[in-house]
């Protein structure tokens, strides 16, 4: 008989988690905990369990990582009965208010159960609901709506089928990441003679790009007799993620055929240039943005800051930032990450202080950026000051990644004894 992913009787070590610790050190237990999560995310539940069993002590963080990993395993196996047992363990060990465990529980129930009732019960029992819990619940409902729609679509009478129905069906496949269903609907589109309808064609192209069928997307794109800017943008974006050189080539081809790029086009091309790190590429793209009067677009300006930073031109990143008439949190964070990655810790600290004076409220991502920059530049005291400010001034609860930054900060400076305080 198959055992469930996390039994109540480990092979060795204590069976109940010790009280939550606010001070963590680089012990074997901490290192093992840091490995359990990536093992679980890759479906290596048995390996994660072996690590868990061999830990000399297990705190709440370790139990949270292991229970969440076991729930992900139950979800992938559609093993609802085992998932319910793990849910019981989570309650027994006082994890009913863990955001990470609750998210994984809701996701498991939404995937494995015939209705959303069990996921809703978990959601309703969360005292402090946040964006993560709401998004998880909404996503579960969204996938069910799309699947129900696809079932209804499959039962439609031929007389009721129209281009709009096909466009919605293809978008539903894109939303749930179903390449197989998308191909079937593509075949139905051809059968019913809607393969010349531009909105339907654009939906199919987007589905192939987002569902991992870039070769099919490329073939379908070149078979399209009619194109507007949308399919060009779709293909450029699709290739930007996997083949930035091809993405830039498609952009050049688009311009040669008389199409004028818009903000969406340039956002994808700028990301491709950042991946390529080629000087004439980024100069060409930035020049095109300025010539078309799009340099005032906030999203594009943020993309340019990121592009120059990744290409090593941090002074150009700062120039774009300084010339912006309007900045958001992304603008500050992007430049700060650029400073940190290039070892400009002092500049990152000055930028953070400038941002605070401007009235922008920092978030966890920004604190990770400034703490990493302080770590790389050896600015230990400044980093610790920001860590204390994060908790004391902005009431931001540190997560595992932020604690990791603090460990790096003190570890690189040889101040390991301070990890206890």
C-alpha atoms as a printed R data frame, in Angstrom:
    type eleno elety resid chain resno       x      y       z
1   ATOM     1    CA   UNK     A     1   0.000  0.000   0.000
2   ATOM     2    CA   UNK     A     2   1.373  3.412  -0.970
3   ATOM     3    CA   UNK     A     3   2.183  5.677   1.966
4   ATOM     4    CA   UNK     A     4   1.092  9.261   1.936
5   ATOM     5    CA   UNK     A     5   3.760 11.937   1.403
6   ATOM     6    CA   UNK     A     6   4.146 12.895   5.070
7   ATOM     7    CA   UNK     A     7   3.350 10.331   7.737
8   ATOM     8    CA   UNK     A     8   3.145 11.222  11.424
9   ATOM     9    CA   UNK     A     9   6.006  8.892  12.355
10  ATOM    10    CA   UNK     A    10   9.311 10.017  10.813
11  ATOM    11    CA   UNK     A    11  12.150  7.536  10.757
12  ATOM    12    CA   UNK     A    12  14.145  9.502  13.329
13  ATOM    13    CA   UNK     A    13  14.238 12.806  15.167
14  ATOM    14    CA   UNK     A    14  11.468 14.591  17.123
15  ATOM    15    CA   UNK     A    15   7.911 14.247  15.888
16  ATOM    16    CA   UNK     A    16   6.612 17.628  16.995
17  ATOM    17    CA   UNK     A    17   7.938 21.019  15.971
18  ATOM    18    CA   UNK     A    18   9.684 23.035  18.654
19  ATOM    19    CA   UNK     A    19   8.461 26.563  19.447
20  ATOM    20    CA   UNK     A    20   8.885 29.154  16.732
21  ATOM    21    CA   UNK     A    21  12.361 30.672  16.809
22  ATOM    22    CA   UNK     A    22  12.973 34.257  15.896
23  ATOM    23    CA   UNK     A    23  16.762 33.773  15.720
24  ATOM    24    CA   UNK     A    24  18.099 31.472  13.003
25  ATOM    25    CA   UNK     A    25  21.689 30.391  12.406
26  ATOM    26    CA   UNK     A    26  23.521 28.514   9.690
27  ATOM    27    CA   UNK     A    27  23.021 25.089  11.233
28  ATOM    28    CA   UNK     A    28  22.490 21.836   9.293
29  ATOM    29    CA   UNK     A    29  18.761 22.204  10.046
30  ATOM    30    CA   UNK     A    30  18.620 25.631   8.393
31  ATOM    31    CA   UNK     A    31  20.540 24.400   5.349
32  ATOM    32    CA   UNK     A    32  18.268 21.360   5.053
33  ATOM    33    CA   UNK     A    33  15.175 23.572   5.259
34  ATOM    34    CA   UNK     A    34  16.526 25.725   2.441
35  ATOM    35    CA   UNK     A    35  16.795 22.576   0.283
36  ATOM    36    CA   UNK     A    36  13.375 21.114   1.116
37  ATOM    37    CA   UNK     A    37  11.461 23.828  -0.723
38  ATOM    38    CA   UNK     A    38  13.302 23.564  -4.095
39  ATOM    39    CA   UNK     A    39  13.148 19.755  -3.871
40  ATOM    40    CA   UNK     A    40   9.381 19.936  -3.336
41  ATOM    41    CA   UNK     A    41   8.893 22.441  -6.144
42  ATOM    42    CA   UNK     A    42  10.614 20.002  -8.518
43  ATOM    43    CA   UNK     A    43   8.425 17.112  -7.401
44  ATOM    44    CA   UNK     A    44  11.237 15.404  -5.467
45  ATOM    45    CA   UNK     A    45   9.076 14.735  -2.411
46  ATOM    46    CA   UNK     A    46  10.949 11.585  -1.332
47  ATOM    47    CA   UNK     A    47  14.283 13.424  -1.370
48  ATOM    48    CA   UNK     A    48  12.725 16.284   0.597
49  ATOM    49    CA   UNK     A    49  11.344 13.792   3.140
50  ATOM    50    CA   UNK     A    50  14.760 12.132   3.580
51  ATOM    51    CA   UNK     A    51  16.297 15.539   4.328
52  ATOM    52    CA   UNK     A    52  13.466 16.295   6.738
53  ATOM    53    CA   UNK     A    53  13.893 12.989   8.592
54  ATOM    54    CA   UNK     A    54  17.647 13.546   8.981
55  ATOM    55    CA   UNK     A    55  17.307 17.035  10.481
56  ATOM    56    CA   UNK     A    56  18.592 17.120  14.094
57  ATOM    57    CA   UNK     A    57  15.822 19.576  14.988
58  ATOM    58    CA   UNK     A    58  12.762 20.840  13.141
59  ATOM    59    CA   UNK     A    59  11.303 24.279  13.672
60  ATOM    60    CA   UNK     A    60   8.097 25.751  12.283
61  ATOM    61    CA   UNK     A    61   9.840 26.826   9.068
62  ATOM    62    CA   UNK     A    62  11.016 23.262   8.389
63  ATOM    63    CA   UNK     A    63   7.578 21.782   9.088
64  ATOM    64    CA   UNK     A    64   5.941 24.442   6.894
65  ATOM    65    CA   UNK     A    65   8.281 23.670   3.979
66  ATOM    66    CA   UNK     A    66   7.758 19.925   4.306
67  ATOM    67    CA   UNK     A    67   3.969 20.055   4.694
68  ATOM    68    CA   UNK     A    68   3.598 22.460   1.761
69  ATOM    69    CA   UNK     A    69   5.818 20.189  -0.338
70  ATOM    70    CA   UNK     A    70   3.729 17.139   0.597
71  ATOM    71    CA   UNK     A    71   0.548 18.996  -0.387
72  ATOM    72    CA   UNK     A    72   2.072 19.817  -3.773
73  ATOM    73    CA   UNK     A    73   2.839 16.137  -4.220
74  ATOM    74    CA   UNK     A    74  -0.777 15.252  -3.377
75  ATOM    75    CA   UNK     A    75  -1.954 17.816  -5.917
76  ATOM    76    CA   UNK     A    76   0.233 16.419  -8.701
77  ATOM    77    CA   UNK     A    77  -0.982 12.860  -7.951
78  ATOM    78    CA   UNK     A    78  -4.622 14.041  -7.505
79  ATOM    79    CA   UNK     A    79  -4.438 12.193  -4.168
80  ATOM    80    CA   UNK     A    80  -7.156 14.039  -2.261
81  ATOM    81    CA   UNK     A    81  -7.342 11.518   0.601
82  ATOM    82    CA   UNK     A    82  -3.614 11.882   1.319
83  ATOM    83    CA   UNK     A    83  -3.954 15.636   0.978
84  ATOM    84    CA   UNK     A    84  -6.654 15.634   3.652
85  ATOM    85    CA   UNK     A    85  -4.317 13.692   5.982
86  ATOM    86    CA   UNK     A    86  -1.545 16.241   5.435
87  ATOM    87    CA   UNK     A    87  -4.106 18.998   6.079
88  ATOM    88    CA   UNK     A    88  -4.778 17.363   9.429
89  ATOM    89    CA   UNK     A    89  -1.062 17.401  10.223
90  ATOM    90    CA   UNK     A    90  -0.905 21.106   9.387
91  ATOM    91    CA   UNK     A    91  -3.717 21.822  11.849
92  ATOM    92    CA   UNK     A    92  -2.178 19.566  14.511
93  ATOM    93    CA   UNK     A    93   1.146 21.381  14.310
94  ATOM    94    CA   UNK     A    94  -0.386 24.862  14.491
95  ATOM    95    CA   UNK     A    95   0.023 25.934  10.878
96  ATOM    96    CA   UNK     A    96  -3.545 26.972  10.108
97  ATOM    97    CA   UNK     A    97  -2.422 30.618   9.869
98  ATOM    98    CA   UNK     A    98   0.598 29.935   7.634
99  ATOM    99    CA   UNK     A    99   0.040 31.829   4.391
100 ATOM   100    CA   UNK     A   100   2.280 29.412   2.483
101 ATOM   101    CA   UNK     A   101   0.495 26.297   3.766
102 ATOM   102    CA   UNK     A   102  -2.979 27.788   3.250
103 ATOM   103    CA   UNK     A   103  -2.141 28.778  -0.329
104 ATOM   104    CA   UNK     A   104  -0.924 25.252  -1.072
105 ATOM   105    CA   UNK     A   105  -3.979 23.717   0.621
106 ATOM   106    CA   UNK     A   106  -6.400 25.842  -1.414
107 ATOM   107    CA   UNK     A   107  -4.526 25.049  -4.614
108 ATOM   108    CA   UNK     A   108  -4.575 21.309  -3.840
109 ATOM   109    CA   UNK     A   109  -8.312 21.250  -3.054
110 ATOM   110    CA   UNK     A   110  -9.164 23.416  -6.095
111 ATOM   111    CA   UNK     A   111  -7.268 20.990  -8.354
112 ATOM   112    CA   UNK     A   112  -8.314 17.661  -6.838
113 ATOM   113    CA   UNK     A   113 -11.926 18.167  -5.700
114 ATOM   114    CA   UNK     A   114 -15.089 18.149  -7.800
115 ATOM   115    CA   UNK     A   115 -16.083 21.554  -6.424
116 ATOM   116    CA   UNK     A   116 -14.474 24.590  -4.813
117 ATOM   117    CA   UNK     A   117 -16.203 23.941  -1.472
118 ATOM   118    CA   UNK     A   118 -13.131 22.557   0.343
119 ATOM   119    CA   UNK     A   119 -10.906 25.380  -0.931
120 ATOM   120    CA   UNK     A   120 -13.522 27.892   0.240
121 ATOM   121    CA   UNK     A   121 -13.556 26.351   3.729
122 ATOM   122    CA   UNK     A   122  -9.779 26.846   3.993
123 ATOM   123    CA   UNK     A   123 -10.148 30.410   2.715
124 ATOM   124    CA   UNK     A   124 -12.946 31.282   5.150
125 ATOM   125    CA   UNK     A   125 -10.878 30.098   8.128
126 ATOM   126    CA   UNK     A   126  -7.977 32.429   7.273
127 ATOM   127    CA   UNK     A   127  -8.129 35.296   9.760
128 ATOM   128    CA   UNK     A   128  -5.770 37.634   7.903
129 ATOM   129    CA   UNK     A   129  -6.692 37.301   4.222
130 ATOM   130    CA   UNK     A   130  -4.256 38.967   1.831
131 ATOM   131    CA   UNK     A   131  -3.603 39.294  -1.905
132 ATOM   132    CA   UNK     A   132  -2.063 35.799  -2.075
133 ATOM   133    CA   UNK     A   133  -5.070 34.038  -0.527
134 ATOM   134    CA   UNK     A   134  -7.571 35.988  -2.649
135 ATOM   135    CA   UNK     A   135  -5.588 35.360  -5.853
136 ATOM   136    CA   UNK     A   136  -5.342 31.613  -5.130
137 ATOM   137    CA   UNK     A   137  -9.104 31.336  -4.647
138 ATOM   138    CA   UNK     A   138  -9.914 33.420  -7.728
139 ATOM   139    CA   UNK     A   139  -7.487 31.383  -9.852
140 ATOM   140    CA   UNK     A   140  -9.198 28.163  -8.780
141 ATOM   141    CA   UNK     A   141 -12.588 29.519  -9.810
142 ATOM   142    CA   UNK     A   142 -11.195 30.930 -13.069
143 ATOM   143    CA   UNK     A   143  -9.769 27.590 -14.190
144 ATOM   144    CA   UNK     A   144 -13.058 25.867 -13.420
145 ATOM   145    CA   UNK     A   145 -15.035 28.439 -15.366
146 ATOM   146    CA   UNK     A   146 -12.768 28.006 -18.388
147 ATOM   147    CA   UNK     A   147 -12.915 24.205 -18.227
148 ATOM   148    CA   UNK     A   148 -16.710 24.342 -17.910
149 ATOM   149    CA   UNK     A   149 -16.801 26.696 -20.872
150 ATOM   150    CA   UNK     A   150 -14.669 24.327 -22.969
151 ATOM   151    CA   UNK     A   151 -17.037 21.464 -22.127
152 ATOM   152    CA   UNK     A   152 -20.003 23.589 -23.189
153 ATOM   153    CA   UNK     A   153 -18.163 24.631 -26.329
154 ATOM   154    CA   UNK     A   154 -17.594 20.989 -27.210
155 ATOM   155    CA   UNK     A   155 -21.356 20.339 -26.950
156 ATOM   156    CA   UNK     A   156 -22.448 23.301 -29.058
157 ATOM   157    CA   UNK     A   157 -24.454 22.681 -32.165
158 ATOM   158    CA   UNK     A   158 -22.624 23.544 -35.369
159 ATOM   159    CA   UNK     A   159 -25.190 26.207 -36.202
160 ATOM   160    CA   UNK     A   160 -24.272 28.108 -33.037
161 ATOM   161    CA   UNK     A   161 -20.530 28.206 -33.660
162 ATOM   162    CA   UNK     A   162 -19.097 31.580 -34.664
163 ATOM   163    CA   UNK     A   163 -15.709 33.355 -34.648
164 ATOM   164    CA   UNK     A   164 -16.383 34.908 -31.259
165 ATOM   165    CA   UNK     A   165 -17.013 31.465 -29.692
166 ATOM   166    CA   UNK     A   166 -13.757 30.146 -31.138
167 ATOM   167    CA   UNK     A   167 -11.764 33.175 -29.917
168 ATOM   168    CA   UNK     A   168 -13.060 32.721 -26.373
169 ATOM   169    CA   UNK     A   169 -12.398 28.956 -26.498
170 ATOM   170    CA   UNK     A   170  -8.797 29.497 -27.619
171 ATOM   171    CA   UNK     A   171  -8.238 32.076 -24.870
172 ATOM   172    CA   UNK     A   172  -9.616 29.596 -22.350
173 ATOM   173    CA   UNK     A   173  -7.006 27.051 -23.494
174 ATOM   174    CA   UNK     A   174  -4.317 29.720 -23.135
175 ATOM   175    CA   UNK     A   175  -5.468 30.563 -19.619
176 ATOM   176    CA   UNK     A   176  -5.233 26.974 -18.378
177 ATOM   177    CA   UNK     A   177  -2.078 26.274 -20.423
178 ATOM   178    CA   UNK     A   178  -3.646 23.459 -22.436
179 ATOM   179    CA   UNK     A   179  -1.606 23.065 -25.624
180 ATOM   180    CA   UNK     A   180  -3.450 19.840 -26.564
181 ATOM   181    CA   UNK     A   181  -6.922 21.371 -26.303
182 ATOM   182    CA   UNK     A   182  -5.682 24.425 -28.179
183 ATOM   183    CA   UNK     A   183  -4.537 22.291 -31.109
184 ATOM   184    CA   UNK     A   184  -7.912 20.525 -31.201
185 ATOM   185    CA   UNK     A   185  -9.760 23.844 -31.305
186 ATOM   186    CA   UNK     A   186  -7.353 25.068 -33.988
187 ATOM   187    CA   UNK     A   187  -8.370 22.065 -36.094
188 ATOM   188    CA   UNK     A   188 -12.034 22.907 -35.491
189 ATOM   189    CA   UNK     A   189 -11.372 26.500 -36.565
190 ATOM   190    CA   UNK     A   190 -10.034 25.243 -39.907
191 ATOM   191    CA   UNK     A   191 -12.911 22.776 -40.295
192 ATOM   192    CA   UNK     A   192 -15.503 25.518 -39.811
193 ATOM   193    CA   UNK     A   193 -13.731 27.947 -42.143
194 ATOM   194    CA   UNK     A   194 -12.784 30.590 -39.563
195 ATOM   195    CA   UNK     A   195  -9.026 30.368 -40.179
196 ATOM   196    CA   UNK     A   196  -9.100 33.662 -42.099
197 ATOM   197    CA   UNK     A   197 -10.772 35.578 -39.271
198 ATOM   198    CA   UNK     A   198  -8.091 37.900 -37.863
199 ATOM   199    CA   UNK     A   199  -9.190 37.942 -34.170
200 ATOM   200    CA   UNK     A   200  -9.398 34.127 -34.188
201 ATOM   201    CA   UNK     A   201  -5.989 33.865 -35.877
202 ATOM   202    CA   UNK     A   202  -4.426 36.222 -33.325
203 ATOM   203    CA   UNK     A   203  -5.888 34.172 -30.458
204 ATOM   204    CA   UNK     A   204  -4.439 30.956 -31.885
205 ATOM   205    CA   UNK     A   205  -1.008 32.509 -32.369
206 ATOM   206    CA   UNK     A   206  -1.022 33.781 -28.775
207 ATOM   207    CA   UNK     A   207  -2.067 30.325 -27.522
208 ATOM   208    CA   UNK     A   208   0.864 28.608 -29.267
209 ATOM   209    CA   UNK     A   209   3.341 31.208 -27.931
210 ATOM   210    CA   UNK     A   210   2.129 30.960 -24.339
211 ATOM   211    CA   UNK     A   211   1.693 27.176 -24.290
212 ATOM   212    CA   UNK     A   212   5.219 26.311 -25.440
213 ATOM   213    CA   UNK     A   213   4.562 25.781 -29.146
214 ATOM   214    CA   UNK     A   214   6.923 28.386 -30.620
215 ATOM   215    CA   UNK     A   215   7.700 26.338 -33.738
216 ATOM   216    CA   UNK     A   216   3.951 25.991 -34.441
217 ATOM   217    CA   UNK     A   217   3.502 29.698 -33.701
218 ATOM   218    CA   UNK     A   218   6.238 30.617 -36.177
219 ATOM   219    CA   UNK     A   219   4.772 28.373 -38.860
220 ATOM   220    CA   UNK     A   220   1.253 29.658 -38.261
221 ATOM   221    CA   UNK     A   221   2.469 33.275 -38.339
222 ATOM   222    CA   UNK     A   222   4.032 32.845 -41.780
223 ATOM   223    CA   UNK     A   223   0.875 31.115 -43.061
224 ATOM   224    CA   UNK     A   224  -1.306 34.101 -42.093
225 ATOM   225    CA   UNK     A   225  -2.439 35.947 -45.213
226 ATOM   226    CA   UNK     A   226  -3.453 39.017 -43.239
227 ATOM   227    CA   UNK     A   227  -1.503 40.541 -40.360
228 ATOM   228    CA   UNK     A   228  -1.893 43.608 -38.174
229 ATOM   229    CA   UNK     A   229   0.438 44.741 -35.386
230 ATOM   230    CA   UNK     A   230  -0.994 42.263 -32.865
231 ATOM   231    CA   UNK     A   231   0.508 39.039 -34.340
232 ATOM   232    CA   UNK     A   232   3.886 40.733 -34.762
233 ATOM   233    CA   UNK     A   233   3.848 41.791 -31.108
234 ATOM   234    CA   UNK     A   234   2.705 38.335 -30.035
235 ATOM   235    CA   UNK     A   235   5.530 36.552 -31.864
236 ATOM   236    CA   UNK     A   236   8.168 39.056 -30.700
237 ATOM   237    CA   UNK     A   237   7.068 38.527 -27.083
238 ATOM   238    CA   UNK     A   238   6.995 34.755 -27.482
239 ATOM   239    CA   UNK     A   239  10.576 34.614 -28.780
240 ATOM   240    CA   UNK     A   240  11.869 37.176 -26.274
241 ATOM   241    CA   UNK     A   241  11.594 34.580 -23.517
242 ATOM   242    CA   UNK     A   242  13.516 31.826 -25.316
243 ATOM   243    CA   UNK     A   243  15.454 33.285 -28.255
244 ATOM   244    CA   UNK     A   244  16.141 37.003 -27.909
245 ATOM   245    CA   UNK     A   245  18.159 37.147 -31.145
246 ATOM   246    CA   UNK     A   246  15.188 35.836 -33.122
247 ATOM   247    CA   UNK     A   247  12.890 38.243 -31.283
248 ATOM   248    CA   UNK     A   248  15.013 41.204 -32.408
249 ATOM   249    CA   UNK     A   249  15.179 39.786 -35.951
250 ATOM   250    CA   UNK     A   250  11.359 39.606 -36.105
251 ATOM   251    CA   UNK     A   251  11.198 43.207 -34.864
252 ATOM   252    CA   UNK     A   252  13.531 44.350 -37.660
253 ATOM   253    CA   UNK     A   253  11.490 42.406 -40.207
254 ATOM   254    CA   UNK     A   254   8.296 44.002 -38.906
255 ATOM   255    CA   UNK     A   255   9.715 47.498 -39.395
256 ATOM   256    CA   UNK     A   256  10.976 46.619 -42.889
257 ATOM   257    CA   UNK     A   257   7.433 45.609 -43.835
258 ATOM   258    CA   UNK     A   258   6.099 49.008 -42.851
259 ATOM   259    CA   UNK     A   259   4.604 48.307 -39.429
260 ATOM   260    CA   UNK     A   260   5.152 50.967 -36.769
261 ATOM   261    CA   UNK     A   261   5.964 49.547 -33.311
262 ATOM   262    CA   UNK     A   262   3.977 50.672 -30.281
263 ATOM   263    CA   UNK     A   263   4.746 50.668 -26.547
264 ATOM   264    CA   UNK     A   264   3.923 46.974 -26.230
265 ATOM   265    CA   UNK     A   265   6.355 46.149 -29.061
266 ATOM   266    CA   UNK     A   266   9.183 48.160 -27.560
267 ATOM   267    CA   UNK     A   267   8.658 46.684 -24.070
268 ATOM   268    CA   UNK     A   268   9.302 43.188 -25.448
269 ATOM   269    CA   UNK     A   269  12.177 44.278 -27.696
270 ATOM   270    CA   UNK     A   270  13.825 46.160 -24.823
271 ATOM   271    CA   UNK     A   271  13.682 42.968 -22.729
272 ATOM   272    CA   UNK     A   272  15.250 41.048 -25.631
273 ATOM   273    CA   UNK     A   273  18.077 43.610 -25.859
274 ATOM   274    CA   UNK     A   274  18.678 43.270 -22.128
275 ATOM   275    CA   UNK     A   275  19.163 39.535 -22.648
276 ATOM   276    CA   UNK     A   276  21.509 40.075 -25.604
277 ATOM   277    CA   UNK     A   277  23.639 42.832 -23.998
278 ATOM   278    CA   UNK     A   278  24.650 44.177 -27.449
279 ATOM   279    CA   UNK     A   279  25.491 47.908 -27.566
280 ATOM   280    CA   UNK     A   280  24.137 48.803 -31.022
281 ATOM   281    CA   UNK     A   281  20.961 46.836 -30.280
282 ATOM   282    CA   UNK     A   282  20.024 48.877 -27.216
283 ATOM   283    CA   UNK     A   283  21.008 52.174 -28.861
284 ATOM   284    CA   UNK     A   284  18.832 51.342 -31.863
285 ATOM   285    CA   UNK     A   285  15.833 50.482 -29.696
286 ATOM   286    CA   UNK     A   286  16.191 53.502 -27.399
287 ATOM   287    CA   UNK     A   287  16.554 55.776 -30.418
288 ATOM   288    CA   UNK     A   288  13.396 54.310 -31.955
289 ATOM   289    CA   UNK     A   289  11.478 54.953 -28.743
290 ATOM   290    CA   UNK     A   290  12.603 58.597 -28.618
291 ATOM   291    CA   UNK     A   291  11.905 59.222 -32.341
292 ATOM   292    CA   UNK     A   292   8.326 58.020 -31.920
293 ATOM   293    CA   UNK     A   293   7.758 60.147 -28.822
294 ATOM   294    CA   UNK     A   294   7.229 57.140 -26.571
295 ATOM   295    CA   UNK     A   295   9.981 57.954 -24.074
296 ATOM   296    CA   UNK     A   296   7.407 59.420 -21.673
297 ATOM   297    CA   UNK     A   297   5.735 56.022 -21.242
298 ATOM   298    CA   UNK     A   298   6.332 54.789 -17.672
299 ATOM   299    CA   UNK     A   299   6.501 51.066 -18.463
300 ATOM   300    CA   UNK     A   300   8.927 51.682 -21.336
301 ATOM   301    CA   UNK     A   301  11.171 53.904 -19.206
302 ATOM   302    CA   UNK     A   302  11.303 51.186 -16.537
303 ATOM   303    CA   UNK     A   303  12.183 48.632 -19.222
304 ATOM   304    CA   UNK     A   304  15.013 50.892 -20.464
305 ATOM   305    CA   UNK     A   305  16.425 51.221 -16.919
306 ATOM   306    CA   UNK     A   306  16.443 47.432 -16.661
307 ATOM   307    CA   UNK     A   307  17.966 46.994 -20.132
308 ATOM   308    CA   UNK     A   308  20.888 49.354 -19.514
309 ATOM   309    CA   UNK     A   309  21.531 47.909 -16.045
310 ATOM   310    CA   UNK     A   310  21.666 44.343 -17.345
311 ATOM   311    CA   UNK     A   311  23.987 45.438 -20.137
312 ATOM   312    CA   UNK     A   312  26.383 47.021 -17.641
313 ATOM   313    CA   UNK     A   313  25.580 50.659 -18.534
314 ATOM   314    CA   UNK     A   314  24.415 51.706 -15.074
315 ATOM   315    CA   UNK     A   315  25.119 55.375 -15.856
316 ATOM   316    CA   UNK     A   316  22.633 55.199 -18.730
317 ATOM   317    CA   UNK     A   317  20.122 53.560 -16.372
318 ATOM   318    CA   UNK     A   318  20.534 56.467 -13.975
319 ATOM   319    CA   UNK     A   319  20.187 58.973 -16.853
320 ATOM   320    CA   UNK     A   320  16.871 57.438 -17.965
321 ATOM   321    CA   UNK     A   321  15.698 57.408 -14.332
322 ATOM   322    CA   UNK     A   322  16.699 61.057 -13.772
323 ATOM   323    CA   UNK     A   323  14.862 62.197 -16.910
324 ATOM   324    CA   UNK     A   324  11.569 60.546 -15.901
325 ATOM   325    CA   UNK     A   325   8.824 63.006 -15.016
326 ATOM   326    CA   UNK     A   326   6.862 60.293 -13.230
327 ATOM   327    CA   UNK     A   327   8.244 57.317 -11.311
328 ATOM   328    CA   UNK     A   328   6.615 54.370  -9.590
329 ATOM   329    CA   UNK     A   329   7.909 51.717  -7.189
330 ATOM   330    CA   UNK     A   330   9.095 49.620 -10.147
331 ATOM   331    CA   UNK     A   331  11.329 52.490 -11.322
332 ATOM   332    CA   UNK     A   332  13.112 52.762  -7.967
333 ATOM   333    CA   UNK     A   333  13.357 48.986  -7.513
334 ATOM   334    CA   UNK     A   334  14.747 48.363 -11.012
335 ATOM   335    CA   UNK     A   335  17.534 50.913 -10.643
336 ATOM   336    CA   UNK     A   336  18.340 49.677  -7.138
337 ATOM   337    CA   UNK     A   337  18.634 46.077  -8.357
338 ATOM   338    CA   UNK     A   338  20.931 47.352 -11.115
339 ATOM   339    CA   UNK     A   339  23.135 49.155  -8.598
340 ATOM   340    CA   UNK     A   340  23.315 46.078  -6.374
341 ATOM   341    CA   UNK     A   341  24.147 43.690  -9.214
342 ATOM   342    CA   UNK     A   342  27.049 45.921 -10.311
343 ATOM   343    CA   UNK     A   343  28.455 46.403  -6.804
344 ATOM   344    CA   UNK     A   344  27.318 50.011  -6.366
345 ATOM   345    CA   UNK     A   345  26.179 49.559  -2.769
346 ATOM   346    CA   UNK     A   346  26.719 53.192  -1.744
347 ATOM   347    CA   UNK     A   347  24.621 54.428  -4.685
348 ATOM   348    CA   UNK     A   348  21.882 51.895  -3.858
349 ATOM   349    CA   UNK     A   349  21.760 53.155  -0.253
350 ATOM   350    CA   UNK     A   350  21.585 56.772  -1.397
351 ATOM   351    CA   UNK     A   351  18.839 55.892  -3.861
352 ATOM   352    CA   UNK     A   352  16.826 54.124  -1.160
353 ATOM   353    CA   UNK     A   353  17.064 57.127   1.150
354 ATOM   354    CA   UNK     A   354  16.103 59.437  -1.722
355 ATOM   355    CA   UNK     A   355  13.056 57.278  -2.412
356 ATOM   356    CA   UNK     A   356  11.935 57.384   1.234
357 ATOM   357    CA   UNK     A   357  12.239 61.181   1.216
358 ATOM   358    CA   UNK     A   358  10.073 61.317  -1.923
359 ATOM   359    CA   UNK     A   359   7.240 59.602  -0.068
360 ATOM   360    CA   UNK     A   360   7.344 56.198  -1.792
361 ATOM   361    CA   UNK     A   361   6.531 53.320   0.582
362 ATOM   362    CA   UNK     A   362   8.959 50.389   0.149
363 ATOM   363    CA   UNK     A   363   7.827 46.769  -0.169
364 ATOM   364    CA   UNK     A   364   9.530 43.411   0.415
365 ATOM   365    CA   UNK     A   365  11.043 43.287  -3.089
366 ATOM   366    CA   UNK     A   366  12.671 46.680  -2.595
367 ATOM   367    CA   UNK     A   367  14.089 45.640   0.771
368 ATOM   368    CA   UNK     A   368  15.528 42.479  -0.797
369 ATOM   369    CA   UNK     A   369  17.172 44.705  -3.427
370 ATOM   370    CA   UNK     A   370  18.733 47.126  -0.952
371 ATOM   371    CA   UNK     A   371  19.824 44.357   1.456
372 ATOM   372    CA   UNK     A   372  21.472 42.456  -1.402
373 ATOM   373    CA   UNK     A   373  23.238 45.634  -2.520
374 ATOM   374    CA   UNK     A   374  24.502 46.239   1.026
375 ATOM   375    CA   UNK     A   375  25.705 42.625   1.227
376 ATOM   376    CA   UNK     A   376  27.647 42.833  -2.062
377 ATOM   377    CA   UNK     A   377  29.251 46.130  -1.036
378 ATOM   378    CA   UNK     A   378  29.998 45.103   2.562
379 ATOM   379    CA   UNK     A   379  27.710 47.792   4.021
380 ATOM   380    CA   UNK     A   380  26.698 45.715   7.036
381 ATOM   381    CA   UNK     A   381  25.582 48.475   9.398
382 ATOM   382    CA   UNK     A   382  23.463 50.146   6.705
383 ATOM   383    CA   UNK     A   383  21.872 46.821   5.809
384 ATOM   384    CA   UNK     A   384  21.001 46.066   9.442
385 ATOM   385    CA   UNK     A   385  19.542 49.560   9.797
386 ATOM   386    CA   UNK     A   386  17.256 48.938   6.830
387 ATOM   387    CA   UNK     A   387  16.253 45.549   8.195
388 ATOM   388    CA   UNK     A   388  15.234 47.095  11.524
389 ATOM   389    CA   UNK     A   389  13.428 49.929   9.721
390 ATOM   390    CA   UNK     A   390  11.487 47.428   7.616
391 ATOM   391    CA   UNK     A   391  10.048 45.774  10.729
392 ATOM   392    CA   UNK     A   392   9.813 48.812  13.018
393 ATOM   393    CA   UNK     A   393   8.795 51.618  10.643
394 ATOM   394    CA   UNK     A   394   6.802 49.791   7.954
395 ATOM   395    CA   UNK     A   395   5.546 46.711   9.837
396 ATOM   396    CA   UNK     A   396   6.753 44.399   7.047
397 ATOM   397    CA   UNK     A   397   7.155 40.790   8.182
398 ATOM   398    CA   UNK     A   398  10.452 39.350   6.877
399 ATOM   399    CA   UNK     A   399  10.167 36.261   4.695
400 ATOM   400    CA   UNK     A   400  12.747 33.519   4.147
401 ATOM   401    CA   UNK     A   401  14.402 35.422   1.285
402 ATOM   402    CA   UNK     A   402  14.872 38.533   3.400
403 ATOM   403    CA   UNK     A   403  16.318 36.486   6.259
404 ATOM   404    CA   UNK     A   404  18.640 34.919   3.691
405 ATOM   405    CA   UNK     A   405  19.834 38.403   2.693
406 ATOM   406    CA   UNK     A   406  20.606 39.207   6.334
407 ATOM   407    CA   UNK     A   407  22.523 35.929   6.714
408 ATOM   408    CA   UNK     A   408  24.558 36.786   3.586
409 ATOM   409    CA   UNK     A   409  25.088 40.323   4.834
410 ATOM   410    CA   UNK     A   410  26.599 39.200   8.132
411 ATOM   411    CA   UNK     A   411  28.277 36.086   6.722
412 ATOM   412    CA   UNK     A   412  30.204 37.963   4.018
413 ATOM   413    CA   UNK     A   413  31.462 40.400   6.645
414 ATOM   414    CA   UNK     A   414  32.604 37.600   8.957
415 ATOM   415    CA   UNK     A   415  30.155 38.679  11.671
416 ATOM   416    CA   UNK     A   416  28.570 35.268  12.076
417 ATOM   417    CA   UNK     A   417  28.212 35.674  15.848
418 ATOM   418    CA   UNK     A   418  25.644 38.432  15.245
419 ATOM   419    CA   UNK     A   419  23.327 35.951  13.552
420 ATOM   420    CA   UNK     A   420  22.190 34.997  17.072
421 ATOM   421    CA   UNK     A   421  20.998 38.523  17.858
